[in-house]
Amino acid sequence: MVLVTGGTGLVGAHLLIHLTEKGEQVRAIYRNLDNIQKTKSLFSLYKKASLFELIEWTQADILDIPSLENAFQGIDKVYHCAAMISFDPKDENLVRKTNIEGTANIVNFCLNYNIQKLCHVSSIAALGDLAAHESIITEETEWNPEKLHSDYAISKYGAEMEIWRGQQEGLKVVIVNPGVIIGPGFWNQGSGEIFAKVKKGLPFYTKGSTGFTAVIDVVNILYQLMESDIHGERYTLISQNILFQDFLFAVADALKVRRPKYHATPLIINSLSNLEWITSNLFGKKRQLSKATARSSYSTDLYSNEKTKNALNFTFTDVYDYIKEIVIL
């Protein structure tokens, strides 16, 4: 039987569809029943409602050891998709605790229960930092602790260290580092919020860039890696490096709404970040534009997917085509 953590999120829910379609016996963990309904709705969106009934759900939390005891009974393989995503500095401790300590718990249980293989969903945020002589980030690019990183990036890097610890202790592992993952069904969280904001009339765009990928590609690759003999490796999952301006314009065009009109320069972004810091402290509002987030909005780092394409002979879905497809689901 296969265990999926994070089965009520974008990646985990799509993975559950993929696994049940493949005839796998699947157990997924959840923290509250309301979250399961989001996954159930996604199955209905894809007209796969009957497959949802094949999932064995068990209430558990990756930070709660006793609940994981029940979740791991009879499990052979584990897909670890659960993570906390927040760019508010006030969430620093919880983000690090969830992503690092939670992953350590999963690794420990995999070791104790002799799990055949663990596949961990990380992020390109945990990849390295370009040196002066480098131009594109790969799986081999070294992490520079002296560079500014978001708390989320640090937490995902720390989680990867726990995965590699598991490997040193005899666990077969594989890590994937997706870029910004887009997909339907979760419009109020993660990348889905971008679509929601554009639909409401997002006024600003930036000219930074990052790697984007389709959720269907992520889950396809997760399954291929788990079923292969590959272990002890990490793979960058991006379809294309895209300017934020071009991505936002493509989303606006697909939604048939007005494109963001104003270019937010680095000076403007940093000013907004400082203003948000003030209002956050005065009124307790949640921050979304920390210094690290502001910097990433105009960063132009490029990511390579060559290792993934070559290892799996994989052809990524075109992001622009996928945007048009998912907005009508």
C-alpha positions in Angstrom: 0.0 0.0 0.0 1.1 3.6 -0.8 0.9 6.4 1.8 0.4 10.0 0.6 1.0 13.0 2.9 -0.5 16.3 1.8 -3.3 14.6 0.0 -5.5 17.6 0.5 -3.2 20.0 -1.4 -2.8 20.7 -5.1 0.0 18.2 -5.7 -1.2 15.5 -3.3 -4.8 15.6 -4.5 -3.7 15.3 -8.2 -1.3 12.5 -7.1 -4.2 10.6 -5.5 -6.1 10.8 -8.8 -3.0 9.5 -10.7 -2.4 6.6 -8.2 -6.0 5.4 -8.2 -6.1 5.5 -12.0 -3.0 3.2 -11.9 -4.8 0.8 -9.6 -2.6 1.5 -6.6 -3.9 0.8 -3.1 -3.7 4.2 -1.5 -3.9 5.6 2.1 -3.9 9.4 2.5 -3.7 11.4 5.7 -5.8 14.4 6.6 -6.0 16.8 9.5 -9.7 17.8 9.2 -12.7 16.6 7.2 -13.2 20.0 5.5 -9.9 19.6 3.7 -10.9 16.2 2.3 -13.8 17.9 0.6 -11.4 19.9 -1.5 -9.8 16.7 -2.8 -13.2 15.1 -3.3 -14.3 18.2 -5.4 -11.1 17.8 -7.5 -12.0 14.2 -8.3 -15.5 15.4 -9.4 -13.9 18.1 -11.5 -12.0 15.5 -13.4 -15.1 13.2 -13.5 -13.3 10.7 -11.4 -15.7 10.6 -8.4 -15.8 6.9 -8.3 -12.0 6.7 -7.8 -12.2 8.9 -4.7 -14.0 6.1 -2.9 -11.0 3.8 -3.3 -8.8 6.0 -1.1 -8.3 5.0 2.6 -8.3 8.1 4.6 -6.7 8.3 8.1 -6.6 11.3 10.4 -3.0 12.2 11.1 -0.5 15.1 11.3 3.2 14.9 10.3 4.0 16.6 13.7 1.9 14.1 15.7 3.9 10.9 16.3 1.0 8.7 17.7 -1.2 9.5 14.7 1.6 8.5 12.3 1.9 5.1 14.0 -1.6 4.3 12.6 -0.9 5.8 9.2 2.2 3.7 8.5 0.7 0.3 9.3 1.0 -1.9 6.2 2.7 0.8 4.0 5.3 0.0 1.4 6.0 3.3 -0.3 5.6 6.9 0.8 5.0 10.1 -1.2 5.7 13.1 1.1 3.8 16.0 -0.3 2.8 17.8 2.9 4.4 21.1 3.6 3.5 24.5 5.0 3.8 27.4 2.6 4.0 30.9 4.0 6.1 33.9 3.3 5.1 35.8 6.4 8.1 36.2 8.7 5.7 35.8 11.7 5.2 32.2 10.6 8.9 31.4 10.6 8.9 29.0 13.5 5.8 27.1 12.3 7.1 26.8 8.8 10.4 25.5 9.9 8.8 23.1 12.4 6.3 21.7 10.0 8.6 21.3 7.0 11.8 20.2 8.8 10.6 18.4 11.9 7.6 17.0 10.0 9.9 15.6 7.3 12.2 14.2 10.0 9.3 12.4 11.5 8.3 10.9 8.1 11.9 9.8 7.5 12.1 8.2 10.9 8.9 6.2 10.4 10.1 5.1 6.9 13.2 3.7 8.6 11.4 2.1 11.4 8.8 0.5 9.1 11.3 -0.6 6.5 9.6 1.4 3.8 10.8 0.4 0.3 11.1 4.0 -1.0 10.4 7.6 -0.1 9.6 10.3 -2.6 9.9 13.8 -1.3 8.3 16.9 -2.9 10.7 19.8 -2.3 10.9 23.1 -4.3 13.3 25.0 -6.5 13.5 27.3 -3.5 15.8 24.7 -2.0 18.2 24.5 -4.9 21.5 26.3 -4.8 22.6 29.8 -5.5 24.5 30.9 -8.6 28.2 31.6 -8.3 29.8 34.4 -10.3 30.8 32.0 -13.1 27.4 30.2 -13.3 24.4 31.2 -15.4 21.7 28.5 -14.8 20.7 26.6 -11.6 20.9 22.8 -11.7 20.6 20.0 -9.2 24.3 20.4 -8.6 24.3 24.1 -7.8 25.6 24.7 -4.3 23.4 26.3 -1.6 25.1 29.5 -0.2 24.1 30.1 3.4 25.4 33.6 3.2 22.7 34.6 0.6 19.3 35.9 1.6 16.7 33.1 1.5 13.0 33.1 2.5 12.0 31.1 5.6 10.2 28.8 3.3 13.3 28.2 1.2 15.4 27.5 4.4 12.7 25.1 5.7 12.6 23.1 2.4 16.4 23.0 2.3 16.4 21.7 5.9 13.8 19.1 5.0 16.0 17.9 2.2 18.8 17.4 4.7 16.5 15.1 6.6 15.8 13.1 3.5 19.5 12.7 2.8 20.0 11.7 6.4 17.5 8.9 5.8 19.4 7.8 2.8 22.6 7.6 4.8 20.7 5.4 7.3 19.7 3.0 4.5 16.4 4.4 3.2 15.9 4.6 -0.6 14.9 8.2 -1.4 14.3 10.5 -4.3 13.6 14.2 -4.3 11.8 16.4 -6.8 12.2 20.2 -6.9 9.3 21.7 -8.7 9.0 25.3 -9.8 5.7 27.2 -9.4 3.1 24.5 -9.8 -0.1 25.5 -11.6 -3.3 23.4 -11.7 -7.0 23.6 -11.2 -9.2 23.1 -8.1 -7.3 25.1 -5.5 -7.9 28.7 -6.4 -7.7 30.1 -2.9 -4.2 28.8 -2.0 -0.7 28.6 -3.4 -0.3 29.4 -7.1 -4.1 29.4 -7.4 -4.2 32.7 -5.6 -2.3 34.3 -8.6 -5.2 33.3 -10.9 -7.8 34.6 -8.4 -5.9 38.0 -8.1 -5.6 38.4 -11.8 -9.3 37.7 -12.2 -10.1 40.4 -9.7 -7.9 42.9 -11.5 -4.3 42.7 -10.4 -2.8 46.0 -11.3 0.9 45.3 -11.1 3.4 43.0 -12.8 7.2 42.6 -12.4 9.9 41.6 -14.8 11.5 38.9 -12.7 11.2 35.3 -13.7 11.1 31.8 -12.4 10.4 28.2 -13.4 6.8 27.1 -13.9 5.3 23.6 -14.3 2.0 21.8 -14.7 0.8 19.8 -11.7 0.0 16.9 -14.1 3.6 16.7 -15.0 4.7 16.7 -11.4 2.5 13.8 -10.4 3.4 11.9 -13.6 7.1 12.2 -12.8 6.6 11.4 -9.1 5.0 8.1 -10.1 7.7 7.3 -12.7 10.5 7.9 -10.2 8.8 5.8 -7.5 8.3 2.9 -9.9 11.8 3.1 -11.3 15.1 1.8 -9.8 16.3 5.4 -9.4 17.1 6.5 -5.9 19.6 8.9 -4.2 18.9 11.6 -6.8 17.0 14.9 -7.0 15.3 16.3 -10.1 14.3 19.8 -11.1 10.7 19.9 -12.4 10.0 22.9 -14.6 8.5 23.2 -18.0 9.7 26.7 -18.8 11.5 29.7 -17.3 8.9 32.5 -17.7 8.8 36.2 -16.9 6.2 37.1 -14.3 4.9 39.7 -16.7 4.4 37.1 -19.4 2.8 34.6 -17.0 0.3 37.2 -15.6 -0.6 38.4 -19.1 -1.2 34.8 -20.2 -3.5 34.2 -17.2 -5.4 37.4 -17.9 -5.8 36.6 -21.5 -7.1 33.1 -20.7 -9.5 34.5 -18.1 -10.5 37.2 -20.6 -9.8 40.0 -18.1 -7.7 43.1 -18.3 -3.9 42.5 -18.1 -2.0 44.0 -15.2 -1.2 47.5 -16.3 1.7 48.9 -14.2 5.3 47.7 -14.0 6.3 47.4 -10.4 10.0 48.2 -10.4 12.4 46.9 -7.7 12.2 50.3 -6.0 8.4 50.1 -5.9 8.4 46.5 -4.7 10.8 47.2 -1.9 8.7 50.3 -0.9 5.6 48.2 -0.8 7.4 45.5 1.3 8.4 48.2 3.8 4.9 49.6 3.9 3.4 46.1 4.4 5.9 45.6 7.3 4.5 48.7 9.0 0.8 47.8 8.5 1.5 44.3 9.6 3.0 45.5 12.9 0.3 48.1 13.4 -2.8 46.0 12.5 -1.5 42.4 12.7 -2.2 41.7 9.1 -0.5 38.7 7.5 2.5 39.6 5.3 3.0 38.2 1.8 5.8 40.5 0.6 8.7 39.9 2.9 12.2 41.1 1.9 13.0 37.7 0.4 9.7 37.6 -1.5 10.3 41.1 -2.8 13.7 40.1 -4.0 12.4 37.0 -5.8 9.8 39.1 -7.6 12.5 40.7 -9.7 15.1 37.9 -9.6 15.9 36.5 -13.1 17.4 33.1 -12.1 17.1 30.4 -14.7 16.6 26.7 -13.9 17.6 23.7 -15.9 15.3 20.7 -16.5 17.8 18.7 -18.6 18.5 16.1 -16.0 14.8 15.3 -15.6 14.2 15.2 -19.4 17.2 12.9 -20.0 16.7 10.5 -17.1 13.0 9.9 -17.8 12.8 10.8 -21.5 10.1 13.2 -20.4 8.4 15.9 -22.4 7.0 18.7 -20.3 3.6 20.3 -20.9 3.7 23.8 -22.3 2.7 26.1 -19.5 0.9 28.6 -21.8 -1.3 25.8 -23.3 -2.0 24.5 -19.8 -3.1 27.9 -18.5 -5.8 27.9 -21.2 -6.8 24.4 -20.4 -7.2 24.8 -16.6 -9.1 28.1 -16.5 -12.1 26.4 -18.3 -12.2 23.4 -16.0 
